[in-house]
Amino acid sequence: MLNIGGLHEGVVIDHIKAGGAMKIYNYLNLEKIDSSIAIIKNAKSNKMGKKDIIKIEAPICVDLNLLAVLDSNITLNYIENDEIVRKEHPVLPTQVTNIIKCKNPRCVTSSETERNLPHTFKLTDSENRIYRCIYCEQKFKGQL
């Protein structure tokens, strides 16, 4: 049995879809944090079968609600003095910039790269987690 110790202070990102922890790790640029980080992949879960978990032993200063675009099932546990002080379930933001990249080769964000336009998507269907590019209407269905 694998045993990863608890955190004194930090954030635990739990209930990540199995195999999705590295996308979240990369999005949050966690390689730049000079603190202990544990990535647990394919942990057993009664609810999900398998899940990934990221434990970060440091406060992080990003809008973690943006993680809902990558995985809407995650739970954020904020730890202080060895105790969970707050649990959050991120909500889908109505607009995101430079989280999703437009895959339409004819989109202005792809075809005119010298203009350096931001990849901006608006939430068009919250029930199905569908975002659309504001430039070309290309659909992105949020999923890791």
C-alpha positions in Angstrom: 0.0 0.0 0.0 1.3 3.4 -1.0 1.4 6.0 1.9 1.7 9.7 1.1 1.8 11.9 4.2 -0.7 14.6 4.9 -0.1 18.3 4.3 0.5 20.9 7.0 -0.5 23.7 4.6 -1.4 23.7 0.9 -4.0 22.5 -1.6 -5.1 19.0 -2.5 -6.7 18.7 -6.0 -8.8 15.5 -5.7 -11.2 13.5 -7.9 -9.2 14.3 -11.1 -10.2 12.0 -13.9 -7.6 9.1 -14.1 -4.7 10.2 -16.3 -5.5 13.9 -16.1 -3.1 15.0 -13.3 -0.3 15.9 -15.7 -2.4 18.3 -17.7 -3.4 20.1 -14.5 0.2 20.0 -13.3 1.4 21.6 -16.6 -1.5 24.2 -16.7 -0.7 25.4 -13.2 3.1 25.5 -14.0 3.7 23.5 -10.8 7.3 22.7 -12.0 8.1 26.3 -11.0 6.9 25.9 -7.4 9.7 25.3 -4.9 7.6 23.1 -2.6 6.7 19.5 -2.2 4.2 18.2 -4.8 2.8 14.7 -4.9 1.1 13.4 -8.0 -0.9 10.2 -7.4 -2.1 8.5 -10.5 -4.7 5.8 -10.8 -5.6 5.8 -7.1 -8.5 3.6 -6.1 -11.8 5.4 -5.8 -15.2 4.0 -4.7 -16.9 6.8 -6.7 -14.8 6.9 -9.8 -13.1 3.5 -10.0 -9.7 5.3 -10.5 -8.7 8.9 -10.0 -5.7 11.1 -9.9 -4.7 13.4 -7.0 -2.3 16.3 -6.7 -1.0 17.5 -3.3 0.7 20.8 -3.2 2.4 21.8 0.0 2.2 25.5 -0.6 -0.6 28.1 -1.1 -1.1 28.7 -4.9 -2.3 32.0 -6.3 -4.3 31.1 -9.4 -8.0 31.0 -10.2 -8.6 27.3 -9.6 -12.1 27.7 -11.0 -10.5 27.6 -14.4 -9.7 23.9 -13.6 -13.3 23.1 -14.1 -12.8 23.6 -17.8 -10.3 20.7 -17.8 -12.2 18.5 -15.3 -15.6 19.4 -13.8 -15.5 16.7 -11.1 -12.5 17.9 -9.2 -12.6 18.9 -5.6 -10.2 21.5 -4.1 -9.3 20.9 -0.5 -7.5 23.8 1.3 -5.3 22.7 4.2 -4.1 24.9 7.1 -2.5 23.5 10.2 -3.0 19.9 9.1 -6.8 20.4 8.7 -9.1 20.9 5.8 -10.4 24.4 6.3 -12.4 24.7 3.0 -13.6 22.4 0.2 -14.6 23.8 -3.2 -16.0 22.4 -6.3 -15.0 24.7 -9.1 -17.7 26.1 -11.3 -17.4 26.6 -15.1 -16.3 30.1 -16.0 -18.3 31.8 -18.6 -15.2 32.8 -20.6 -11.7 31.5 -20.7 -8.5 32.8 -22.3 -5.5 30.8 -23.3 -6.6 27.6 -21.5 -8.1 26.0 -24.5 -6.4 26.3 -27.9 -8.6 26.6 -31.0 -8.0 23.5 -33.3 -9.6 25.0 -36.4 -6.7 25.6 -38.8 -8.7 28.4 -40.5 -9.3 30.3 -37.3 -7.6 33.6 -37.1 -5.8 32.4 -33.9 -4.1 29.7 -36.0 -3.8 31.3 -39.4 -2.5 34.7 -38.3 -0.1 33.7 -35.5 1.9 36.9 -36.0 -1.0 38.9 -34.5 -0.7 36.8 -31.3 -4.5 36.8 -30.6 -5.5 35.2 -27.4 -7.4 31.9 -27.6 -10.7 33.0 -26.1 -13.7 30.7 -25.6 -17.2 31.4 -24.3 -19.3 28.9 -22.5 -22.3 28.2 -24.7 -23.8 25.1 -23.1 -23.0 24.6 -19.4 -24.9 21.3 -19.0 -22.7 19.7 -21.7 -19.6 21.8 -20.8 -19.3 23.2 -24.4 -17.2 26.2 -25.1 -16.9 27.9 -28.5 -14.1 30.0 -29.9 -15.2 33.7 -30.1 -13.5 34.1 -33.5 -14.7 31.0 -35.5 -17.3 29.3 -33.3 -15.2 26.1 -33.1 -16.6 23.8 -30.4 -14.6 22.5 -27.5 -16.2 20.0 -25.2 -14.5 20.3 -21.8 -12.7 17.0 -21.1 -9.2 15.9 -20.1 
